[in-house]
Amino acid sequence: MASKTTPDYSTLHPSNKLRLHARGRPHISLQTAATLLISAIIAGVLLIAYSSSSTALQKEVLANLENRAMMLARTVAFMPAVKEALENEDKDSRESLQVYTRQLLTVNDVRFIVVMDMNRIRLTHPDPVQIGGRFAGGDEAAVMTGKSYLSNGEGTLGYSLRAFVPVYNNVGSQIGAVAVGISMNDVYAKINQTKDVILYSSIASSIVGLVGAIGLALALKRKLHGYEPIEISLLAHEREAILHSTREGILAVNPKLEPIYLNRQAEELLPKEEWMRQPELRELVLYVLRTALRCYDEELEVAGIPIMASIVPLRFQQETTGVVISFRDMSKWRSLNTRLAGLSAYADALRSKSHEFMNKLHVILGMLHMKRYDELRDYVAEAARLHQSELGFISRQVKEPVLAGFLLGKLSLAREQGIAMSVTPDSYVPKAADSSILQDLVTILGNLLGNAMEELAGTQDGRIELELDWRDGELIAEIHDNGRGLPPPIEESMYKKGISGKGSDRGLGLYLVQQSLRRLRGDITHHTSPETGTCFILNIPYAGEENTP
């Protein structure tokens, strides 16, 4: 069963570095690529953060300065000394107000505080020479109508951000206004100062990120055993190409019997989760895992399909880390023959329909030559009635066009062979929601009906009855013939490949039925006797496009 030699598969591990770039391919090393990529990401994030933060902080700084100017202007406007200086043209009070506003300039870090009367004559100003003159800027008109607001304007002290607030006396009459200004140069200086803080923080973060990127790239390189991305990519590509191009199926499992890899050929034979549920294969894999011996050319049956398998242990550092199973489907050629047989059966049904039609044309032509017009009229009327009756019934009850055409062909073929084949009146099949099941369904019905026709060929009163009942997402099909029944030796193993009572090189039909039913997750039962013939009962999941007939 198994050979005595135990191979060492440690060479499967990438211990020797490949230098694919030595072949002349230009490349960027993993360390460089990772460093550049991570640095670019960090730089992009910081740039976005810097832009958004700068804009937000610029708005915040400007809003704070505007609030400060407006609050100071309102505070000055409510001061009793300001009201007194505006109402009473007292020189001492106005000089005192000038001294006080100059102190406020220093404390509040603003460019100017100007108190003006209703004629826009300045009572205070940082430059004493400007006192007594009209307020400059042209943006003070609205404050004289009782409005408080912010404005940007250019006066004697340059371009500034200005807050205007009206001044009212004790009886509620406006007697003047207060203007507080902050130089726009100071505004820009504060904004730039804030931006500089953010910029320096971003530069520091970039340096830290760059150091981290380099460290991460070095750690990643060590984890990959020094391989470059182009080397890993080429290795993976070559591995996939080799494993998928071979005509053999390849399956790898770990010690827990979990499939870790299967190529296209293996997946086509059986889904990944089903492989280790096959008893014969499972037993052999456990043996190889236990003994670390290789097994070659073992004949197994997987999902009812005979395969020739070789099972080899995978070893790493003197431990068995899994097994690799390579196999060939011994019935691959039969599978191709199966498809041809299905197509041939369908073509035969269509050919039979055509042949029947030609026979009717010949009868019509003969009656025309004989000028038997009355009999011809009756014959054509009867043929049309039978055709319309059969076609109309099948079309009404079988909504799936492929299946309807298939049944019409089979009915014609049976009629040509002198077999009375009928579809029960209460049969019903809706249009399939998934058309992929139709090929298997035609294969199943075609083989069972074909077997029944072969059994009844040459008999006098051969009858085949087909019932198709669809309900609750399941198709129940019954195929009953009045033949001689199945002999006991054949009945016990008739679903196995090559088992037939009709001669050599037969025994494929029921095997194909079983395989198709497995794919559709259906089942089949039968009962047979020499007196009543043979009846096959099929239960097949069938999702229709409608809920009720």
SVG drawing of the C-alpha trace seen along z (x, -y; Angstrom):
<svg xmlns="http://www.w3.org/2000/svg" viewBox="-65 -123 87 134">
<polyline fill="none" stroke="black" stroke-width="0.4" points="0.0,0.0 2.7,-2.5 6.4,-2.9 9.0,-2.8 10.9,-6.0 10.1,-9.3 10.9,-12.4 12.0,-15.7 10.0,-18.6 11.8,-21.3 13.0,-22.6 9.5,-23.8 10.2,-26.6 11.8,-29.7 15.2,-29.3 17.2,-30.3 16.5,-33.7 15.6,-34.2 17.2,-37.2 14.8,-37.7 16.0,-41.2 19.3,-39.7 17.4,-38.8 17.6,-42.5 14.2,-43.6 14.1,-47.1 12.7,-47.1 12.3,-49.1 13.2,-47.3 10.5,-46.4 12.1,-48.6 12.2,-51.6 8.7,-51.1 7.2,-50.6 9.1,-53.7 8.0,-55.9 4.4,-54.6 4.0,-55.1 5.8,-58.5 3.5,-59.6 0.4,-58.6 1.7,-60.4 2.5,-63.5 -0.9,-63.5 -2.7,-63.1 -0.6,-65.9 -1.1,-68.1 -4.9,-67.7 -4.8,-68.2 -2.6,-71.3 -4.9,-72.8 -8.1,-72.2 -6.6,-73.2 -5.1,-76.4 -8.4,-77.4 -10.4,-76.6 -7.9,-78.4 -7.7,-81.4 -11.5,-81.8 -11.3,-81.3 -8.5,-83.9 -10.4,-86.4 -13.6,-85.7 -11.8,-86.2 -10.3,-89.5 -13.7,-90.7 -15.3,-89.8 -12.6,-91.5 -13.0,-94.7 -16.8,-94.7 -16.7,-94.0 -14.2,-96.8 -16.3,-99.2 -19.5,-98.4 -17.7,-98.8 -16.4,-102.2 -19.8,-103.3 -21.4,-102.6 -18.8,-104.5 -20.3,-107.5 -17.1,-109.5 -17.8,-109.0 -21.4,-110.2 -20.3,-113.2 -17.6,-114.2 -20.1,-114.0 -22.9,-115.9 -20.8,-118.6 -18.2,-120.3 -15.9,-120.4 -12.2,-120.5 -11.1,-118.8 -13.5,-115.9 -12.4,-115.4 -8.7,-115.5 -9.4,-113.0 -11.2,-110.8 -8.2,-110.9 -5.8,-109.8 -8.2,-107.0 -8.6,-105.7 -4.8,-105.6 -4.5,-103.5 -7.2,-101.1 -5.2,-100.9 -2.2,-99.5 -4.2,-97.2 -6.3,-95.7 -3.7,-95.7 -5.8,-97.5 -4.8,-100.0 -7.1,-102.8 -10.2,-103.8 -12.0,-106.8 -14.9,-108.6 -16.8,-110.8 -19.8,-113.0 -22.8,-113.1 -20.9,-115.3 -18.2,-112.6 -15.7,-114.9 -13.1,-112.9 -12.9,-113.5 -10.1,-110.9 -7.4,-109.4 -4.0,-107.7 -2.4,-110.7 -3.4,-113.9 -3.0,-115.9 -6.1,-114.0 -8.4,-115.1 -10.9,-117.6 -10.9,-116.3 -13.5,-114.2 -13.4,-110.4 -11.6,-109.0 -12.5,-105.7 -16.0,-106.2 -17.5,-103.2 -18.9,-105.0 -22.2,-106.2 -24.2,-103.2 -23.2,-103.7 -24.7,-107.2 -28.1,-105.6 -27.8,-103.5 -26.3,-100.3 -23.5,-98.2 -21.3,-96.4 -17.9,-95.3 -16.1,-96.7 -12.7,-96.7 -11.5,-100.2 -8.5,-102.4 -8.0,-105.5 -5.2,-107.7 -3.5,-104.7 -3.7,-102.4 -5.9,-99.4 -7.7,-98.0 -10.5,-95.8 -13.1,-98.2 -15.9,-97.7 -18.6,-100.5 -21.0,-101.0 -23.4,-104.0 -23.4,-106.0 -26.8,-106.9 -27.5,-109.4 -29.6,-108.6 -32.9,-109.4 -32.1,-107.1 -30.9,-109.6 -27.8,-108.9 -25.1,-111.4 -22.1,-109.9 -20.3,-106.7 -17.2,-104.6 -14.9,-103.0 -12.3,-100.4 -9.8,-99.4 -7.3,-96.5 -4.5,-96.8 -4.9,-94.1 -1.1,-93.7 -1.6,-92.5 -4.5,-90.2 -2.3,-88.6 0.6,-88.3 -1.6,-86.4 -2.9,-84.1 0.6,-83.4 1.8,-82.8 -0.9,-80.1 0.0,-78.6 3.6,-78.4 2.7,-76.4 0.7,-73.9 3.5,-73.7 6.2,-72.9 4.0,-70.3 3.4,-68.7 7.1,-68.7 7.8,-67.0 5.0,-64.4 6.4,-63.8 9.9,-63.0 8.4,-60.6 6.3,-59.0 9.3,-58.6 11.3,-56.9 8.3,-54.6 7.9,-53.8 11.6,-52.8 11.3,-50.6 8.1,-49.0 9.6,-48.3 12.6,-46.6 10.4,-44.5 8.2,-43.5 11.3,-42.6 12.5,-40.3 9.0,-38.6 9.2,-37.9 12.6,-36.3 14.2,-38.9 12.0,-38.4 11.1,-41.4 7.5,-42.0 8.3,-41.1 9.9,-37.9 6.8,-36.9 4.5,-37.9 6.4,-35.8 6.5,-32.8 2.8,-33.0 2.0,-33.4 4.2,-30.5 2.8,-28.3 -0.8,-29.0 0.0,-28.6 1.7,-25.2 -1.0,-23.8 -3.9,-24.9 -2.3,-23.9 -1.8,-20.3 -4.5,-17.8 -4.4,-16.2 -6.4,-17.4 -4.3,-18.6 -5.6,-18.9 -3.6,-19.9 -4.9,-19.4 -3.4,-20.3 -3.2,-17.9 -6.7,-18.8 -7.9,-17.5 -8.9,-21.0 -8.4,-21.6 -5.9,-24.5 -5.5,-24.4 -7.2,-22.8 -6.7,-23.5 -9.4,-24.0 -9.5,-20.3 -10.1,-19.3 -12.7,-21.9 -14.6,-20.8 -14.9,-17.3 -16.0,-18.1 -16.5,-21.3 -13.7,-22.1 -15.7,-21.2 -16.8,-17.8 -13.4,-16.3 -12.6,-15.0 -16.1,-13.6 -15.2,-10.8 -14.6,-7.8 -11.9,-6.0 -9.9,-9.2 -10.2,-10.3 -8.8,-6.9 -5.9,-7.0 -5.0,-10.6 -5.0,-9.8 -2.7,-6.9 -0.2,-9.1 -0.3,-11.7 0.3,-9.1 3.2,-7.2 4.6,-10.0 4.8,-7.4 3.9,-8.0 1.0,-6.2 0.9,-6.0 -1.7,-5.0 -4.4,-4.2 -7.8,-3.4 -10.5,-5.3 -14.1,-6.3 -14.9,-10.0 -18.5,-11.1 -19.2,-7.9 -16.5,-8.7 -13.4,-6.4 -10.1,-8.2 -6.4,-7.2 -4.8,-9.0 -1.3,-9.6 -0.9,-11.0 2.4,-12.5 3.2,-14.0 4.4,-17.6 7.2,-17.9 8.8,-21.0 11.6,-20.9 11.1,-17.1 7.4,-17.5 4.5,-16.5 2.5,-19.7 -0.1,-18.2 -0.5,-16.1 -0.8,-16.7 -3.2,-14.6 -2.9,-14.4 -5.4,-12.4 -6.8,-11.7 -10.5,-11.2 -10.6,-7.7 -14.0,-8.4 -13.1,-11.7 -13.5,-10.3 -16.9,-8.8 -18.0,-12.2 -17.4,-13.6 -19.2,-10.7 -22.1,-11.5 -22.5,-15.0 -22.5,-13.7 -25.0,-11.0 -27.3,-13.7 -27.0,-15.9 -27.5,-12.8 -30.7,-11.9 -32.1,-15.4 -31.1,-15.4 -32.8,-12.0 -36.0,-13.4 -35.9,-16.4 -35.1,-14.1 -38.0,-11.8 -40.4,-14.8 -39.1,-15.8 -39.4,-12.3 -43.0,-12.1 -43.8,-15.4 -42.3,-14.1 -44.4,-11.0 -47.5,-13.1 -46.4,-15.2 -46.0,-12.0 -49.5,-10.8 -50.9,-14.2 -49.0,-14.2 -50.3,-10.6 -53.9,-11.6 -53.5,-14.6 -52.3,-12.5 -55.2,-10.1 -57.6,-13.0 -59.0,-11.7 -59.9,-15.1 -62.6,-14.2 -60.3,-11.7 -57.4,-14.2 -59.5,-16.8 -60.4,-14.5 -56.8,-13.3 -55.4,-16.8 -58.1,-17.9 -57.4,-14.9 -53.6,-15.4 -54.0,-19.1 -56.3,-18.3 -53.9,-15.8 -50.9,-18.2 -52.7,-21.1 -54.0,-19.0 -50.6,-17.6 -48.8,-20.9 -51.4,-23.0 -51.4,-20.6 -47.6,-20.6 -47.4,-24.3 -50.0,-25.0 -48.7,-22.5 -45.0,-22.8 -43.9,-26.4 -40.2,-25.8 -39.6,-25.9 -36.5,-23.6 -38.4,-20.9 -41.5,-21.3 -39.6,-20.9 -37.8,-17.9 -41.1,-16.2 -42.7,-16.9 -39.7,-15.2 -40.0,-12.2 -43.7,-11.8 -43.0,-11.8 -40.2,-9.3 -42.4,-7.0 -45.3,-7.3 -42.9,-6.4 -41.8,-3.3 -45.3,-2.2 -45.2,-3.0 -48.2,-4.7 -46.5,-7.5 -48.6,-10.0 -48.2,-12.8 -50.8,-12.8 -53.4,-15.6 -52.6,-17.1 -48.9,-17.4 -47.5,-20.9 -44.0,-22.4 -43.4,-26.2 -40.6,-28.1 -37.3,-27.5 -35.9,-30.4 -32.4,-29.0 -32.0,-27.6 -28.7,-25.9 -30.6,-22.9 -32.3,-22.2 -29.3,-20.2 -29.3,-17.8 -33.1,-17.6 -33.1,-16.7 -30.3,-14.2 -32.3,-12.5 -35.6,-12.3 -34.0,-11.5 -32.1,-8.5 -35.1,-7.1 -37.5,-7.5 -34.9,-6.2 -34.5,-3.1 -38.2,-2.6 -38.5,-2.9 -35.7,-0.3 -37.5,2.0 -40.8,1.7 -39.3,1.8 -41.0,4.4 -43.8,5.1 -47.5,4.9 -49.0,2.8 -46.1,0.8 -47.1,-2.1 -45.2,-4.8 -46.8,-7.2 -45.1,-10.3 -46.4,-12.4 -44.8,-15.8 -46.0,-17.3 -44.5,-20.6 -45.4,-22.0 -43.6,-23.9 -40.4,-24.3 -40.0,-20.5 -40.6,-18.6 -41.9,-15.1 -41.6,-13.0 -43.0,-9.5 -42.0,-7.4 -44.0,-4.1 -43.7,-1.5 -45.5,1.8 -42.3,3.7 -41.0,6.9 -39.5,5.3 -35.9,5.3 -34.1,8.6 -32.9,8.8 -29.2,8.9 -29.4,5.7 -31.8,4.0 -29.3,4.3 -26.5,2.4 -28.1,0.6 -26.9,-2.9 -23.2,-1.9 -21.3,-2.6 -21.1,0.2 -23.9,2.3 -26.5,3.2 -28.6,6.1 -28.4,4.9 -25.0,6.0 -21.4,4.8 -20.3,1.2 -23.6,0.2 -24.6,-0.8 -24.0,-4.5 -27.5,-5.9 -28.6,-5.3 -25.1,-6.2 -25.5,-9.6 -29.0,-9.9 -27.5,-9.4 -24.7,-11.9 -27.2,-14.5 -29.4,-14.0 -26.5,-14.4 -25.7,-17.8 -29.4,-18.8 -29.6,-17.4 -32.5,-15.2 -33.2,-11.5 -34.7,-8.6 -36.7,-5.5 -38.2,-2.7 -40.4,0.3 -40.5,3.1 -42.2,6.4 -42.8,8.6 -46.6,8.0 -46.7,4.2 -43.5,3.1 -41.1,0.5 -41.8,-2.8 -39.1,-5.4 -40.0,-8.2 -37.9,-11.4 -37.8,-14.2 -35.9,-17.2 -35.6,-20.7 -37.0,-23.0 -37.4,-26.8 -40.1,-28.1 -40.8,-31.7 -44.3,-31.4 -45.7,-30.1 -48.8,-28.3 -49.9,-26.6"/>
</svg>
